[in-house]
Amino acid sequence: MKLKETAFWDTQMGPMKDLGEELRKKLLDINAEFVTKSESLTLQGSLMCERGADGCTRGSWQFAFNGQLSHHFDPEKGKW
């Protein structure tokens, strides 16, 4: 089982690297008026997976700042 998990992880490294770069770009878009220097922010990321009626598994990423959903990434469409 470990070998299969390792092989799967290897297929995810490229998309994860791309997702990280896209998230960095999105973070730069945060308006400074929402953040003060003394305020600490929390960032939460969730990978959502579901199996469709056709048996295919689909996933997406959601990111929240301070508990509020801010970005949703659909890897199939490659869009936020």
DSSP file (Angstrom, degrees, kcal/mol; ACC not computed):
  #  RESIDUE AA STRUCTURE BP1 BP2  ACC     N-H-->O    O-->H-N    N-H-->O    O-->H-N    TCO  KAPPA ALPHA  PHI   PSI    X-CA   Y-CA   Z-CA
    1    1 A M     >        0   0    0      0, 0.0     4,-2.3     0, 0.0     5,-0.2   0.000 360.0 360.0 360.0 -39.0    0.0    0.0    0.0
    2    2 A K  H  >  +     0   0    0      1,-0.2     4,-2.5     2,-0.2     5,-0.2   0.887 360.0  54.3 -61.0 -38.9    2.8    2.4    0.8
    3    3 A L  H  > S+     0   0    0      1,-0.2     4,-2.4     2,-0.2    -1,-0.2   0.911 108.5  48.8 -61.5 -42.2    4.2    2.1   -2.7
    4    4 A K  H  > S+     0   0    0      2,-0.2     4,-2.5     1,-0.2    -1,-0.2   0.907 110.9  50.3 -63.7 -41.6    0.9    3.0   -4.2
    5    5 A E  H  X S+     0   0    0     -4,-2.3     4,-2.6     2,-0.2    -2,-0.2   0.906 110.8  49.4 -63.7 -40.5    0.6    6.0   -1.9
    6    6 A T  H  X S+     0   0    0     -4,-2.5     4,-2.1     2,-0.2    -2,-0.2   0.913 110.7  49.8 -64.5 -42.8    4.1    7.2   -2.9
    7    7 A A  H  X S+     0   0    0     -4,-2.4     4,-1.2     2,-0.2    -2,-0.2   0.905 111.6  49.0 -62.9 -41.2    3.3    6.8   -6.6
    8    8 A F  H >X S+     0   0    0     -4,-2.5     4,-0.8     1,-0.2     3,-0.6   0.935 109.2  52.1 -63.1 -45.5    0.1    8.8   -6.2
    9    9 A W  H >X S+     0   0    0     -4,-2.6     3,-1.1     1,-0.3     4,-0.9   0.889 103.6  58.4 -59.0 -39.2    1.9   11.5   -4.3
   10   10 A D  H 3< S+     0   0    0     -4,-2.1     3,-0.5     1,-0.3     4,-0.5   0.850 103.3  52.8 -59.4 -34.1    4.4   11.8   -7.1
   11   11 A T  H << S+     0   0    0     -4,-1.2    -1,-0.3    -3,-0.6    -2,-0.2   0.703 108.5  52.0 -73.2 -18.2    1.6   12.6   -9.5
   12   12 A Q  H <X S+     0   0    0     -3,-1.1     4,-2.4    -4,-0.8     5,-0.2   0.602  85.5  83.1 -94.3 -12.5    0.4   15.4   -7.2
   13   13 A M  H  X S+     0   0    0     -4,-0.9     4,-2.2    -3,-0.5     5,-0.2   0.909  91.7  47.7 -61.7 -44.5    3.7   17.2   -6.8
   14   14 A G  H  > S+     0   0    0     -4,-0.5     4,-2.4     2,-0.2     5,-0.2   0.965 114.8  43.9 -61.8 -54.3    3.4   19.2  -10.1
   15   15 A P  H  > S+     0   0    0      0, 0.0     4,-2.6     0, 0.0    -1,-0.2   0.877 113.8  52.1 -59.6 -36.7   -0.2   20.3   -9.5
   16   16 A M  H  X S+     0   0    0     -4,-2.4     4,-2.5     2,-0.2    -2,-0.2   0.896 108.9  49.8 -66.9 -39.0    0.6   21.2   -5.9
   17   17 A K  H  X S+     0   0    0     -4,-2.2     4,-1.9    -5,-0.2    -1,-0.2   0.928 112.9  46.9 -63.9 -44.1    3.5   23.3   -6.9
   18   18 A D  H  X S+     0   0    0     -4,-2.4     4,-2.4     1,-0.2    -2,-0.2   0.906 111.6  51.2 -62.9 -41.8    1.4   25.2   -9.4
   19   19 A L  H  X S+     0   0    0     -4,-2.6     4,-2.6     1,-0.2    -2,-0.2   0.901 107.9  52.7 -63.0 -41.1   -1.4   25.6   -6.9
   20   20 A G  H  X S+     0   0    0     -4,-2.5     4,-2.2     2,-0.2    -1,-0.2   0.900 109.7  48.5 -60.9 -41.3    1.1   27.1   -4.4
   21   21 A E  H  X S+     0   0    0     -4,-1.9     4,-1.9     2,-0.2    -2,-0.2   0.912 111.8  48.8 -65.8 -42.6    2.3   29.6   -7.0
   22   22 A E  H  X S+     0   0    0     -4,-2.4     4,-2.2     1,-0.2    -2,-0.2   0.898 110.2  51.8 -63.5 -40.1   -1.3   30.6   -7.8
   23   23 A L  H  X S+     0   0    0     -4,-2.6     4,-2.6     2,-0.2    -1,-0.2   0.903 106.2  54.2 -64.4 -40.3   -2.1   31.0   -4.1
   24   24 A R  H  X S+     0   0    0     -4,-2.2     4,-1.4     1,-0.2    -1,-0.2   0.920 109.2  48.6 -58.0 -42.9    0.9   33.2   -3.6
   25   25 A K  H  X S+     0   0    0     -4,-1.9     4,-0.6     1,-0.2    -1,-0.2   0.909 111.1  50.0 -63.1 -41.6   -0.4   35.4   -6.4
   26   26 A K  H >< S+     0   0    0     -4,-2.2     3,-1.1     1,-0.2     4,-0.3   0.882 105.3  57.2 -65.3 -37.8   -3.9   35.5   -4.9
   27   27 A L  H >< S+     0   0    0     -4,-2.6     3,-1.3     1,-0.3    -1,-0.2   0.841 100.0  58.8 -63.1 -32.0   -2.4   36.5   -1.5
   28   28 A L  H 3< S+     0   0    0     -4,-1.4    -1,-0.3     1,-0.2    -2,-0.2   0.732  97.1  63.2 -67.8 -20.4   -0.8   39.5   -3.1
   29   29 A D  T << S+     0   0    0     -3,-1.1    -1,-0.2    -4,-0.6     2,-0.2   0.555  72.9 117.9 -81.1  -7.6   -4.3   40.6   -4.1
   30   30 A I  S <  S-     0   0    0     -3,-1.3     2,-0.2    -4,-0.3     5,-0.1  -0.425  73.2-117.4 -64.4 128.5   -5.5   41.0   -0.5
   31   31 A N    >   -     0   0    0     -2,-0.2     3,-1.9     1,-0.1     4,-0.3  -0.491  12.5-135.9 -71.0 130.6   -6.4   44.6    0.0
   32   32 A A  G >  S+     0   0    0      1,-0.3     3,-1.4    -2,-0.2    -1,-0.1   0.722  97.8  73.0 -60.3 -23.5   -4.2   46.3    2.7
   33   33 A E  G 3  S+     0   0    0      1,-0.3    -1,-0.3     3,-0.0    -2,-0.0   0.734  93.4  55.2 -66.7 -19.3   -7.2   48.0    4.3
   34   34 A F  G <  S+     0   0    0     -3,-1.9     2,-0.5     1,-0.1    -1,-0.3   0.577 104.8  60.0 -87.5  -9.5   -8.3   44.6    5.7
   35   35 A V    <   -     0   0    0     -3,-1.4     2,-0.3    -4,-0.3    -1,-0.1  -0.971  62.2-166.9-125.9 128.2   -5.0   43.9    7.5
   36   36 A T    >   -     0   0    0     -2,-0.5     3,-1.1     1,-0.1    -3,-0.0  -0.771  34.7-114.2-105.7 159.5   -3.4   46.0   10.2
   37   37 A K  T 3  S+     0   0    0     -2,-0.3    -1,-0.1     1,-0.3    -2,-0.0   0.809 116.2  47.3 -63.4 -29.5    0.2   45.4   11.2
   38   38 A S  T 3  S+     0   0    0      2,-0.1     2,-0.4    -3,-0.0    -1,-0.3   0.573  93.2  96.7 -88.4  -8.6   -0.8   44.2   14.7
   39   39 A E    <   -     0   0    0     -3,-1.1     2,-0.4     1,-0.0    -4,-0.0  -0.653  64.5-146.6 -86.2 133.1   -3.4   41.8   13.4
   40   40 A S        -     0   0    0     -2,-0.4     2,-0.3    -5,-0.0    -2,-0.1  -0.822  14.4-148.1 -97.4 139.1   -2.6   38.2   13.0
   41   41 A L        -     0   0    0     -2,-0.4     2,-0.4    24,-0.0    24,-0.0  -0.739   2.4-147.7-104.6 150.7   -4.2   36.3   10.2
   42   42 A T        -     0   0    0     -2,-0.3    24,-2.4     2,-0.0     2,-0.5  -0.958   8.5-163.6-114.8 139.8   -5.2   32.7    9.9
   43   43 A L  E     -A   65   0A   0     -2,-0.4     2,-0.4    22,-0.2    22,-0.2  -0.988   6.9-174.4-121.4 125.6   -5.1   30.8    6.6
   44   44 A Q  E     -A   64   0A   0     20,-2.4    20,-2.5    -2,-0.5     2,-0.4  -0.981   2.6-168.1-122.4 130.6   -7.0   27.5    6.3
   45   45 A G  E     -A   63   0A   0     -2,-0.4     2,-0.4    18,-0.2    18,-0.2  -0.949   2.8-171.6-118.1 139.1   -6.9   25.3    3.3
   46   46 A S  E     -A   62   0A   0     16,-2.6    16,-2.2    -2,-0.4     2,-0.6  -0.995  15.4-149.6-131.7 132.7   -9.1   22.4    2.6
   47   47 A L  E     -A   61   0A   0     -2,-0.4     2,-0.5    14,-0.2    14,-0.2  -0.904  19.7-160.0 -97.6 120.0   -8.9   19.7   -0.1
   48   48 A M  E     -A   60   0A   0     12,-3.3    12,-2.0    -2,-0.6     2,-0.4  -0.875   9.7-175.7-104.4 130.4  -12.4   18.6   -1.0
   49   49 A C  E     +A   59   0A   0     -2,-0.5     2,-0.3    10,-0.2    10,-0.2  -0.968   5.7 170.3-124.8 141.8  -12.9   15.2   -2.8
   50   50 A E  E     -A   58   0A   0      8,-2.6     8,-3.1    -2,-0.4     2,-0.6  -0.995  28.8-131.6-147.2 151.5  -16.1   13.7   -4.1
   51   51 A R  E     -A   57   0A   0     -2,-0.3     6,-0.2     6,-0.2     5,-0.1  -0.917  28.4-142.9-104.4 123.5  -17.1   10.8   -6.2
   52   52 A G    >   -     0   0    0      4,-3.0     3,-2.2    -2,-0.6    -1,-0.0  -0.224  30.0 -98.4 -79.0 171.6  -19.5   11.6   -8.9
   53   53 A A  T 3  S+     0   0    0      1,-0.3    -1,-0.1     2,-0.1    -2,-0.0   0.763 124.4  60.9 -60.5 -25.9  -22.4    9.4  -10.2
   54   54 A D  T 3  S-     0   0    0      2,-0.1    -1,-0.3     1,-0.0     3,-0.1   0.461 119.2-111.4 -81.6  -0.3  -20.1    8.3  -13.1
   55   55 A G  S <  S+     0   0    0     -3,-2.2     2,-0.3     1,-0.3    -2,-0.1   0.371  75.8 131.4  87.9  -4.8  -17.6    6.9  -10.5
   56   56 A C        -     0   0    0     -5,-0.1    -4,-3.0     1,-0.0     2,-0.4  -0.595  54.2-131.0 -83.1 142.9  -15.0    9.5  -11.2
   57   57 A T  E     -A   51   0A   0     -2,-0.3     2,-0.3    -6,-0.2    -6,-0.2  -0.783  25.0-172.6 -94.3 135.4  -13.3   11.3   -8.3
   58   58 A R  E     -A   50   0A   0     -8,-3.1    -8,-2.6    -2,-0.4     2,-0.3  -0.925   0.4-168.7-125.5 151.0  -13.1   15.1   -8.4
   59   59 A G  E     +A   49   0A   0     -2,-0.3    17,-0.4   -10,-0.2     2,-0.3  -0.920   7.8 178.7-136.1 163.3  -11.3   17.4   -6.1
   60   60 A S  E     -A   48   0A   0    -12,-2.0   -12,-3.3    -2,-0.3     2,-0.4  -0.974  21.9-126.6-155.6 162.3  -11.1   21.1   -5.4
   61   61 A W  E     -AB  47  73A   0     12,-2.5    12,-3.0    -2,-0.3     2,-0.4  -0.905  17.1-169.2-114.3 142.7   -9.3   23.4   -2.9
   62   62 A Q  E     -AB  46  72A   0    -16,-2.2   -16,-2.6    -2,-0.4     2,-0.4  -0.996   3.3-166.2-128.9 139.3  -10.9   26.1   -0.7
   63   63 A F  E     -AB  45  71A   0      8,-3.0     7,-2.8    -2,-0.4     8,-2.0  -0.978   2.9-169.6-125.9 138.2   -8.9   28.7    1.2
   64   64 A A  E     -AB  44  69A   0    -20,-2.5   -20,-2.4    -2,-0.4     2,-0.5  -0.977  11.3-152.2-128.2 140.1  -10.3   30.9    4.0
   65   65 A F  E >  S-AB  43  68A   0      3,-2.1     3,-2.1    -2,-0.4   -22,-0.2  -0.957  84.6 -13.1-109.6 126.6   -8.7   33.9    5.7
   66   66 A N  T 3  S-     0   0    0    -24,-2.4    -1,-0.2    -2,-0.5   -23,-0.1   0.857 131.6 -52.5  50.0  40.2   -9.8   34.5    9.3
   67   67 A G  T 3  S+     0   0    0    -25,-0.2     2,-0.5     1,-0.2    -1,-0.3   0.413 114.3 112.2  83.6  -2.1  -12.6   32.0    8.9
   68   68 A Q  E <  S-B   65   0A   0     -3,-2.1    -3,-2.1     1,-0.0    -1,-0.2  -0.916  73.1-115.6-110.9 127.7  -14.1   33.5    5.8
   69   69 A L  E     +B   64   0A   0     -2,-0.5    -5,-0.3    -5,-0.2     3,-0.1  -0.343  44.1 160.9 -57.8 127.4  -14.0   31.7    2.5
   70   70 A S  E     +     0   0A   0     -7,-2.8     2,-0.4     1,-0.4    -6,-0.2   0.688  56.4  24.3-121.2 -33.1  -11.9   33.7    0.1
   71   71 A H  E     -B   63   0A   0     -8,-2.0    -8,-3.0     2,-0.0     2,-0.4  -0.999  50.1-171.3-142.3 139.9  -10.7   31.5   -2.7
   72   72 A H  E     -B   62   0A   0      8,-0.7     2,-0.5    -2,-0.4   -10,-0.2  -0.998  12.7-160.8-128.3 125.7  -12.0   28.3   -4.3
   73   73 A F  E     -B   61   0A   0    -12,-3.0   -12,-2.5    -2,-0.4     7,-0.2  -0.937   6.0-162.8-113.7 125.6   -9.8   26.5   -6.9
   74   74 A D  B  >> -C   79   0B   0      5,-2.9     4,-1.9    -2,-0.5     5,-1.4  -0.904   2.6-166.9-104.1 105.5  -11.2   24.0   -9.4
   75   75 A P  T  45S+     0   0    0      0, 0.0    -1,-0.1     0, 0.0   -15,-0.1   0.785  84.4  59.7 -67.4 -26.2   -8.2   22.0  -10.7
   76   76 A E  T  45S+     0   0    0    -17,-0.4   -16,-0.1     1,-0.2    -2,-0.0   0.908 118.7  29.4 -66.2 -40.2  -10.3   20.4  -13.6
   77   77 A K  T  45S-     0   0    0     -3,-0.3    -1,-0.2     2,-0.2     3,-0.1   0.636 101.7-133.9 -91.2 -16.8  -11.0   23.9  -15.0
   78   78 A G  T  <5 +     0   0    0     -4,-1.9     2,-0.3     1,-0.2    -2,-0.1   0.814  64.1 123.9  67.2  30.4   -7.8   25.4  -13.7
   79   79 A K  B   <  C   74   0B   0     -5,-1.4    -5,-2.9     1,-0.1    -1,-0.2  -0.899 360.0 360.0-127.7 152.7   -9.7   28.4  -12.4
   80   80 A W              0   0    0     -2,-0.3    -8,-0.7    -7,-0.2    -1,-0.1   0.372 360.0 360.0 -92.3 360.0  -10.3   30.2   -9.1
